[in-house]
Amino acid sequence: MLKLMIVDDSNIIRRKIERAQQGSHIQVVATARNGNDALAEFKKHQPDVVTMDLTMPEMDGIECIEELMKLNPETLILVISALSDKATGIEALHKGARGFLCKPFDEEKLGNALKELTEGLHV
Amino acid sequence: MSEATLQVFIDGVVRYFEHTSDKEVKLGTPYLIDNNAPAAFDYTGIIGVSGPYRGCVYFTAPRALLRHLLLSLGEPETGTENMIDLVGEVANTISGNARSEFGNEFMISVPVVVQGAPDSIHLPKSLRSYVIPVYWKAYSAAVVISLTSY
């Protein structure tokens, strides 16, 4: 099983992503509502995969990606954000994210994005 | 504000509701209102905008629509906390998606949610805002665009 941490300031989005993992090869080990909480949860649970919102209070997603990369550059980060401009996507990828999914999204798009991200990993 | 600018937000509303299980959303003809009487339903999610455009974008909806929309998104918990979360998330998604047209200089804030009283929504009194009426199922809501360009 791969370990997933969900980072989003919306409880609805966190629960939506969590529900979508039921019966999959991914286990949700932590959730966080901002970048600061995410760093603390990351240290505790060492997830393999992180879904990351960008617009969040306290510490935004771009800064959080930078910090997570310092802790473990092998972490697979999928950005899930409403910020749909190319420059933001490119910036997130430069900081270390491996994929980008634009909100609004459905389960199928999320499943495909996570599959693409984790393909080839030993589960 | 140009018709093309308004269309960006109209497209964003349609895109949002297309991702629910009850896809059909109808939008009314946008109209102008004075900012000293902002339109609001039970809950309003407000996104502050800075950069070349300044002001705010907000999504305002009645309780009943939000409850139904939560269920339509697969969320069984329809309490106040999730309604507040949802109205902010809709505003955030519509505003964030606008960056595909306006670019990353269209800076948006995290959502601020207000309940009920329209006088909690502070808009520049000298300006007017565009209201885009939203009709989903049997409910009415609105997206309000209050932006000036620099």
Interface residues (C-beta under 8 A of the other chain):
Chain A: D9 S10 N11 I12 I13 R15 K16 R19 T55 M56 P57 S81 A82 L83 S84 D85 A87 T88 E91 C102 K103 P104 F105 D106
Chain B: R15 Y16 E18 H19 L70 L73 G74 E75 E77 E81 N82 D85 L86 G88 E89 N92 T93 I94 S95 G96 N97 R99 S100 F102 G103 N104 F106 I108 S109 V110
